[in-house]
Amino acid sequence: MTGDDRATALAAYAICFEELTSDHLEALSPLLADDVRFRDPFSDVRGRQAVLGIFRHMFEAMEAPTFVVLDQAVGKEACYLKWRFSGRVKSAARREIEIIGMSEVTFSEDGLVISHIDHWDAASQVFGLFPVLGPLLRWLSRGFSPAR
């Protein structure tokens, strides 16, 4: 697969994420290899149906979840999407969240996604929003920061 082919596949994948809804979740399916791997701070699954299950759960747990792709890059081996995810968490009194992250995506020779690895900071961007965990995580992070 050439760099141009990867750029085309990545652009189609990015558009799919921006247009993803619970009613059109199956639009993601033809872009994924049968044995695709998906990993984020909460999950590590393999297989098309397992990946679709992750997103199905997201739509069940969130109100109005949306992805906005902020940037795209094609590397030698992998491609990258920088994105902003936002929505309201149903189980947390519909608390609004916004996560900025990066997806490392690799494609098979026939243009299907074989790996989607999300990189984002769950501690500060999700857990840090909650009353008990937020102050604890901020206190812990001070131990890893240089003295001021």
C-alpha positions as CSV (number, residue, x, y, z in Angstrom):
1,M,0.0,0.0,0.0
2,T,1.5,3.4,-1.0
3,G,1.5,6.5,1.1
4,D,-1.2,7.9,-1.2
5,D,-3.3,4.8,-0.7
6,R,-2.9,5.1,3.1
7,A,-3.9,8.8,2.9
8,T,-7.1,7.9,1.0
9,A,-8.0,5.1,3.4
10,L,-7.2,7.4,6.4
11,A,-9.4,10.2,5.0
12,A,-12.3,7.8,4.6
13,Y,-11.9,6.4,8.1
14,A,-11.8,10.0,9.5
15,I,-15.0,10.9,7.7
16,C,-16.7,7.8,9.1
17,F,-15.7,8.7,12.7
18,E,-17.0,12.3,12.3
19,E,-20.3,10.9,10.9
20,L,-20.7,8.0,13.3
21,T,-24.0,7.7,15.1
22,S,-25.7,4.9,16.9
23,D,-28.1,4.5,13.9
24,H,-25.2,4.2,11.4
25,L,-22.6,2.3,13.4
26,E,-22.5,-0.4,10.8
27,A,-20.9,2.1,8.4
28,L,-17.6,1.4,10.3
29,S,-17.8,-2.3,9.7
30,P,-16.6,-2.4,6.0
31,L,-13.5,-0.4,6.9
32,L,-12.3,-2.9,9.5
33,A,-10.4,-6.1,9.0
34,D,-11.9,-9.3,10.5
35,D,-9.2,-9.5,13.1
36,V,-8.8,-5.7,13.7
37,R,-7.3,-4.7,17.1
38,F,-8.6,-1.7,19.1
39,R,-7.0,-0.4,22.2
40,D,-7.7,2.6,24.3
41,P,-7.2,3.4,28.1
42,F,-10.2,1.3,28.9
43,S,-10.3,-1.5,26.3
44,D,-8.1,-3.9,24.4
45,V,-10.1,-6.0,22.0
46,R,-9.6,-7.9,18.8
47,G,-12.1,-8.6,16.0
48,R,-14.6,-6.5,14.0
49,Q,-17.6,-7.3,16.2
50,A,-15.7,-6.6,19.4
51,V,-14.7,-3.2,18.1
52,L,-18.2,-2.4,17.0
53,G,-19.3,-3.5,20.5
54,I,-16.9,-0.8,22.0
55,F,-18.6,1.9,20.0
56,R,-22.1,0.5,20.6
57,H,-21.4,0.8,24.4
58,M,-20.1,4.3,23.9
59,F,-23.5,5.3,22.4
60,E,-25.3,3.6,25.2
61,A,-23.2,5.3,27.9
62,M,-23.0,8.7,26.4
63,E,-25.5,11.4,25.3
64,A,-24.7,13.2,22.1
65,P,-21.1,11.7,21.6
66,T,-19.2,13.3,18.7
67,F,-15.8,13.1,17.2
68,V,-14.2,16.0,15.3
69,V,-11.0,15.1,13.5
70,L,-8.5,18.0,14.0
71,D,-5.6,16.7,12.0
72,Q,-4.4,13.7,10.0
73,A,-0.9,12.4,9.2
74,V,0.5,9.5,7.1
75,G,3.7,8.0,8.4
76,K,5.9,5.2,7.0
77,E,4.1,2.4,8.8
78,A,1.1,4.0,10.5
79,C,-1.3,6.9,10.1
80,Y,-2.5,9.3,12.8
81,L,-5.7,11.1,13.6
82,K,-5.8,13.9,16.1
83,W,-9.4,14.3,17.4
84,R,-11.7,15.9,19.9
85,F,-14.4,13.7,21.5
86,S,-17.2,15.3,23.4
87,G,-20.5,14.3,24.9
88,R,-22.3,13.8,28.2
89,V,-21.8,10.8,30.5
90,K,-25.2,9.4,31.3
91,S,-24.1,7.7,34.5
92,A,-22.5,10.8,35.9
93,A,-25.5,13.2,35.9
94,R,-24.9,13.9,32.2
95,R,-21.6,15.5,33.0
96,E,-20.0,17.1,29.9
97,I,-16.6,15.7,28.9
98,E,-14.2,16.7,26.2
99,I,-11.2,14.5,25.3
100,I,-8.4,15.4,23.0
101,G,-6.6,12.4,21.7
102,M,-4.6,10.7,19.0
103,S,-5.3,7.5,17.1
104,E,-2.5,5.4,15.6
105,V,-4.1,3.5,12.7
106,T,-2.5,0.9,10.5
107,F,-4.0,-0.5,7.3
108,S,-3.7,-3.9,5.6
109,E,-2.5,-4.0,1.9
110,D,-6.2,-4.0,0.9
111,G,-6.9,-0.8,2.8
112,L,-8.7,-2.2,5.8
113,V,-7.9,-1.1,9.4
114,I,-5.9,-3.8,11.2
115,S,-5.0,-1.7,14.2
116,H,-6.5,1.3,15.9
117,I,-4.6,2.4,19.1
118,D,-5.9,5.4,20.9
119,H,-3.6,7.6,23.0
120,W,-5.2,10.0,25.4
121,D,-4.9,10.9,29.1
122,A,-7.8,9.2,31.0
123,A,-6.5,10.5,34.3
124,S,-6.8,14.2,33.6
125,Q,-9.4,14.2,30.9
126,V,-12.0,11.8,32.5
127,F,-11.2,10.7,36.0
128,G,-10.0,14.2,36.9
129,L,-13.5,15.6,36.4
130,F,-15.1,13.7,39.3
131,P,-15.2,15.1,42.8
132,V,-13.3,12.4,44.7
133,L,-10.9,11.3,42.0
134,G,-10.0,14.7,40.6
135,P,-8.3,16.1,43.7
136,L,-6.5,12.8,44.4
137,L,-5.1,12.6,40.9
138,R,-4.0,16.3,41.0
139,W,-2.2,15.5,44.3
140,L,-0.6,12.4,42.9
141,S,0.6,14.3,39.7
142,R,2.4,16.9,41.8
143,G,4.8,14.1,42.9
144,F,5.8,13.6,39.3
145,S,6.2,17.3,38.4
146,P,9.5,19.2,38.8
147,A,9.7,21.4,41.9
148,R,8.6,25.0,41.3
